[in-house]
Amino acid sequence: MTAARSRILLMAGVLIAALAAVLLVMIPSASKSKLIVIITPSLDNPFFGQEALGAEERARALGYETLKFSHGDDAYKQSELIDTAIARNAAAIILDNAGADASVAAVMRAKSAGVPVFLIDREISARGAATVQIVSNNYQGATLGALAFAGALTERGNYLELVGRESDTNAKIRSRGFHDILDQYPALNMVSRQSANWDQAQAFSVTQSVLQAHRDIKGVIAGNDTMALGAIAALESAGRADVTVVGFDGSNDARDAILSGKMRATVLQPARRQAQFAVDLADRFLKTGTTGRPEKLLMDCFLIERANAAQLKDFALASRPASPRTN
């Protein structure tokens, strides 16, 4: 073999190696598995269960394998699950996180390991860690619920507010949205504001106690449907069918309560659509290196009352699909 021929073969080898390196950079999914890991606070809670199911169905339809986990709102467990996803060489993580501040380090760790994280439902307190943050417009939804609540009470009377977990950003935003409307009506009087931690049994207990202290209560507004249903159970046990109840989430149980006259309204946040859209964006990112969208995306909420409750199923309103917008 001549020296010239050796040099040509060497240069060709260098060019092939360089081209391969470029392709690996341009196509992030080339070195990844076809595994998408889905992590939510719970798989039993209807809202989080539908998130996980929606993400799983969409990912499998796109040809991915899936693993589903729940962190139980425990940031330490969430951190372990993210490490598991990294160790399993996940292509992407779909995450409903365990705390705005407590989740940042784990999300950053995944990013550093080359595993993009797509947040749904709850945002975190840092930008640039997650690839995308898709959240419901909780403030807008809360104002819808508050307006329906005030109207049902004819803008007067004593009421109880049931708040979600105080450390949860969504709980704070929803409560602020409620009060930015309700505080405009001087004849509406909040006699108690208590956290029931998104839990039905705690909401039952809190409502029972408040009913004993304030027998003239006219309404209960709750940060989620699970707490609203706990309040309804307490009201039923006390024989109080005259109290107006408004929830938030758009669950099937809330739909049934509205149709039976036990609940005045709920606010639908599109859990399945958020999760499916997150998977769509993950798929696009893995194939092209970009989502084509800003990091923060909002989905508007919709008021569910007796007139449209029958169209609600699995956190989706058939006649009015939600569409994301940027913020």
N, C-alpha and C positions, 0 to 999 in steps of 0.2 A: 504493500500500500504506500503510495507516494505521500510526501509531507503535505502537499496541497490538498489531496483527498482527505487526509486526517483532519486538516484544519476545517474543511467544509463540513465533515461529519460532526466535529466538535461544536461548530457554530449552530448547526441544525439542532443538536441536542439542547444547547442553551436556549434557543428560541422556543422549542417545545416546552421546556420547563417553565419559561417565563409566561407563555400562553396559558399553561395549566394554572399557574399562580393567579393570573388575572381572572380566569374563570371562577376560581374558588372565591375570590373577593366579590365578584359580580353576582354570584348565585349563592346566597347564604345557606340555602337548604342542602347544597350538594354534599356537605360533610355531616349532615344531621340525620337522625332517624326520622321515621314518619310518625313520631309519638307526640301527641298534645296532652299535657297534663292539666286537668281542670280541678281547681281548689276553691271551695266555697265554705262559708261558715257552717253549713249543715246540709245533709242530704235528705233529712226527714222533714224539715220545715218546707211548706209548700212553695214559698217564693224561691228559696235557695235551691230547692229540688228541681224546679222548673228551669232555673238558670243552668244547672249542671246538665239536665236532660237536653235542653236546647243546644248547648255547646257540643255535647257528645254526638247528637244526631247530625248536626251540621258538619262536624269534623269527620265523621265516618262517611258521610256522603261525598266529601272531598277526597277520600282515600287515606285518611289518617287513622292510626291506632289511638286509643284514648285510655287514660287512667283518671279516675275520679277520687278525690279525697275531700275530707272536711276538717277544718282547723278548730271548730267550736269557739271561735272568737278568742283563741289563745295564740298570742303572737309568737310564743316560743315554739308551740307545735307547728304553726305556720312556717317558721324558719326551718324546722326539721323537714317539713314536706317539700319546701323549695330546694333544700339540699338533696332530697331524694330525687326530685325531678332533674336536677343537674347531673347527679350520678347516673341516672337512667338515660342520659344523653337526649333529653327531650328537645324537640324542635322548637316548642313554644309552651308558655304557661298562660292559661286563662285563670285570672284570680279575682275573687271578691274578698278583699283583704280584711285583716284583723285589727286595723287601727291606722289612722292617717299618719301618725308619727312613728308608731312601732313597726310599721311594715317597710319603711324606706330602706333600711340596711339590707334586708333580705332581697328586696327587689333589685337593689343595686348589685348585690352579689350575683344574682342570676344574670344580670346584664353583663357583668364582667366576665362571666363564664361563657358568654355567647348564647345565652338562652333568653330571647325576648319575652317580656311580660306584658300581657294585655289585660288591663284592669277593667272590671265591670262593677256597676252599682255604687261602689264607694271609691272616692278618690284618695290619694295620698298627699302629704303636705310638701312634696318636692316635685319639681319638674325635671324632666330629662332622665329619670330612672326607668320609668315604664315607657314602652313604645307608644301605647295609647291608653287613655283613661276615658272610658265610656260610662257616663253616669246619667241618671234621671235628673230632670230639672226639678229638684226637690222643693225649691222655694216656690216656683210657679205652681207646682201641684198643691202645695200647702195653702196657697192663697185661694185656689179653686175650692178646696175642702172647707176652708174657713168661711168663704162667702156662702156656700150651701148651708153650713152650720148656722151662721148668723140669720140667714133667711128663714130657716126652719124654726128658729126660736123667736122669730119676729123682732130680732135685735134687742132682746131683753131677757134677763134671768140669770141665775147662778149656774156655773158649769165647772166641771172637772177636766183638767188636761192630763192625759197619760203620756208620758215621755218615754222614748226608747233609752237605750244605754247611754248614759251621759257622756261617755268617752267617744261615742260614735258621731262623726261629723254630720251624718244624715239626720240624726236625732236633733241636733242643734239647729240645722238649717230648717227643718220642718217646723220646729217650735217657733222659730223667728218668723217664718211665713204665716203661721197661724196668728201670731200676735200683731203683726203689721196690719192685719185686717181686723181682728176682733177688738183690738185696743182702740179702734176708732169709734166704737159704740159704747158710750158711757153707761148705758143701762145693762150691758153685759158684764157680769162680775165673776171672775175666776176665783172660786173659793179654795181651790187646791190645785197644785201642780206637782205631780209625783212621778218618779221613774218606776216603770214596771219591767224595765230591761227587755223589752220586746216579747215578754212572756205572758201567756194566757192565764196561768195559775196566779202569778203575781198581780196581774191586772184585776182578776176576780177578788183577791184579798184587799187590794187597795180600794177598789170601788165599794166593797162592803163597808170598809171603815169610814170612807167619806160619806156614804149614805147615812150612816148612824150619826155623824156629826152635822150633816147638812141635809135635812129631810126635804128641803124645798128645792133641791137640785133639779135643773131642767135639761141639762145636756152633758154629754161626755164626748170630747174630741180626742182621738188617739193617734199616736205617731205611726201605728201600723194596724193591720186588720186583726192580727193575733191578739193584741191588747184590747181592741174594740170588742172582739168576741168574748173575751174574759169579762169585760164590763157588762155586756149583754146578759151573760149568765148570772152575774151578781144582781142585776136589775130584775131579772125574771124570778130569782129566788126571793126577792123582796117585794114582788108583786107590783113593780114599777114599769108598766108598759107605756107610761106617758113621757119617758125621758128620751130625748133625741141623741142618737149615737152616729158619729162620723168617723170613719177609719181611713187607712192609707195603705195601698199596695195593689188592690184589685184581685183578691183571691177568689176562688170558687166558693168558699164558705161565706165570704162577705156578699158575693152575688146572691146566694141563696137567702141570706139574712135580709137583704134589701127586698127581694121579691116576696118574702113572707111578712114584710112590714116591721121587722125587728131592728133594722138599721136604716138610717136616712140616706147615707151615701158613702162611697169610698173614692179614693183617687187611684187610678190605674197607673202604675209605672211598668213599662213593657219589659219584664225580666227576660223572657225567651228571646225577644228580638235583640236586646242588648248582647246577650251571650252569642247568638248566631252571628251578629255583625262583627263581634270581636274575633270570632273564628275566621270569617271572611277576610278581615284585615290581616290576621296572622298568616293566612294562606298567601295573600298578595305580597306581604313582606318577605316571606320565606322564598317566594319565587322571583321577586324583583329587587329586594333590598329596600323597598319603601312601601308605606301604606298609601301614600298620596293624600293623606289627611293630616290636620294638626293633631298634636298630642291629646288635647282636651276636646271631647265631644259631648254634647248634651242631647238627651231625648226628652221631648215634652211629655207631660202627663195629661191624663184625661179624667174628667169627672164622670163617675158612674152613679146613676140614680135609677129609679124604678123604670124610667122610660127606655133605657138602653142596657139594663143589667142582663137581660136574657141573651145579649150578644157577646157577653164576656165569658171567656173560657181559657183557663191556664195562662192567666196574666196577658191576655191579648183580646182586643176588641175587634171583631171580625170586620165591621163596616168602616173602621178608621185606623188603618195601620200607621204606626209611628215611624217617623223618619228622623234621622240624626241631624243635628246642626252643630256648627262650631261655636265656641265661645272665646 
